Amino acid sequence: MPTLNGILETALYTDDMERARAFYEGTLELKPIYEDKRLCAYGVGSRDVLLIFRRGSATQTVTMPGGTIPGHDGAGPLHVAFAIGKDELQRWEQHLNARGVAIEGTTDWSRGGRSIYFRDPDGHLLELATPGLWAVY
């Protein structure tokens, strides 16, 4: 069996790219690593990439000099969890509060991890999770 080395990209979709960028760059302080008329890509951690697509802009197959990317899209509130250090949780809660972002839920996991949940302007559920959530994290 070939090996999987992780999840490289996660995609969310927005109806308002300017508003989404203001949130991800202002509130989460992510830096764009690529952008075009369809999407804005952010580096997260050492090798993960968060893609924010304009809703409907990626439904058609894209042909590039190196090949093709099949069409895709998403609807409704999606979910992304960001890994954070155990000692960072309180700082994140204070950071979100200072920016007027409501924390909608918290969970203490049986393995010792803790998660907080909040939404981006498109209604996507975002999670900040400390180690202990999963057997692999």
C-alpha positions in Angstrom: 0.0 0.0 0.0 1.4 3.4 -0.9 1.8 5.9 2.0 -0.2 9.1 2.6 1.9 11.9 4.2 -0.9 14.2 5.4 -3.5 16.5 4.1 -1.9 19.3 2.1 -4.8 21.5 1.1 -8.2 22.3 2.6 -10.7 24.4 0.6 -13.4 26.7 1.7 -15.7 28.8 -0.5 -16.9 32.4 -0.1 -19.4 34.7 -1.7 -17.4 37.7 -0.7 -13.6 37.4 -1.2 -12.8 40.8 0.2 -14.7 40.0 3.4 -13.1 36.5 3.7 -9.6 37.9 3.1 -10.1 40.6 5.8 -11.1 37.8 8.3 -8.3 35.3 7.5 -5.6 38.0 7.1 -6.8 40.3 9.9 -8.2 37.9 12.5 -6.1 34.8 12.0 -3.2 36.8 10.6 -2.6 34.4 7.7 -0.4 35.5 4.8 -1.3 34.9 1.2 1.1 32.6 -0.7 -0.9 32.7 -4.0 -3.9 34.6 -5.4 -5.7 34.9 -8.6 -9.3 35.8 -9.7 -10.6 32.4 -8.4 -8.8 32.0 -5.1 -6.5 33.1 -2.3 -4.1 30.5 -0.8 -2.7 30.8 2.7 0.2 28.9 4.2 -0.7 27.4 7.6 2.0 26.0 9.8 5.0 24.4 8.1 3.3 22.8 5.1 -0.5 23.1 5.1 -2.4 25.3 2.7 -5.9 26.8 3.2 -7.6 27.7 -0.1 -10.4 30.2 -0.1 -12.2 30.0 -3.4 -14.9 32.4 -4.8 -18.0 30.3 -4.7 -18.7 29.0 -8.3 -15.3 30.1 -9.7 -13.8 26.6 -9.6 -16.7 24.5 -11.0 -15.1 24.2 -14.5 -12.0 22.2 -15.3 -8.9 24.5 -15.5 -6.3 23.7 -18.1 -2.8 25.0 -17.4 0.6 24.4 -19.1 1.3 21.5 -16.6 -2.1 19.8 -16.8 -5.7 20.1 -15.7 -7.5 20.6 -12.4 -11.0 19.1 -12.4 -13.9 21.4 -11.3 -15.1 21.5 -7.7 -17.2 23.6 -5.3 -18.7 23.4 -1.9 -22.0 24.6 -0.4 -23.2 25.2 3.2 -21.1 25.7 6.3 -18.0 23.6 6.1 -15.5 22.8 9.0 -11.8 23.2 9.4 -9.7 22.5 12.5 -6.4 24.3 13.1 -3.8 22.7 15.4 -2.5 24.9 18.1 -0.2 24.4 21.1 -1.8 23.6 24.5 -0.3 26.8 25.9 -1.8 28.9 23.0 -5.5 28.3 23.7 -6.0 31.1 26.2 -4.1 33.6 24.0 -6.3 32.6 21.1 -9.5 33.1 23.1 -8.3 36.5 24.1 -7.3 37.3 20.5 -10.7 36.3 19.1 -12.5 38.2 21.8 -10.5 41.3 21.1 -11.6 41.1 17.5 -15.3 40.5 18.3 -15.3 36.9 17.2 -17.8 34.9 19.3 -16.7 31.5 20.5 -19.7 29.2 19.9 -18.5 26.1 21.7 -15.8 24.4 23.7 -15.0 20.7 24.1 -12.7 18.9 26.5 -11.6 15.7 24.8 -11.1 12.4 26.7 -7.5 12.2 25.5 -6.7 15.6 27.1 -7.1 18.0 24.2 -9.4 21.0 24.1 -11.2 22.7 21.2 -12.9 26.0 20.7 -15.2 26.7 17.9 -16.1 30.0 16.0 -17.3 31.0 12.6 -15.8 32.9 9.7 -18.0 35.5 7.9 -19.3 32.9 5.5 -20.6 30.7 8.4 -17.8 28.1 8.1 -17.1 26.4 11.5 -13.5 26.9 12.5 -11.9 25.0 15.3 -8.7 25.5 17.3 -7.6 22.3 18.8 -4.8 21.4 21.2 -3.0 18.0 21.2 -5.1 15.2 22.6 -8.0 15.5 20.2 -7.2 12.4 18.2 -4.9 9.4 18.8 -2.7 10.9 16.1 -2.8 14.4 17.5 
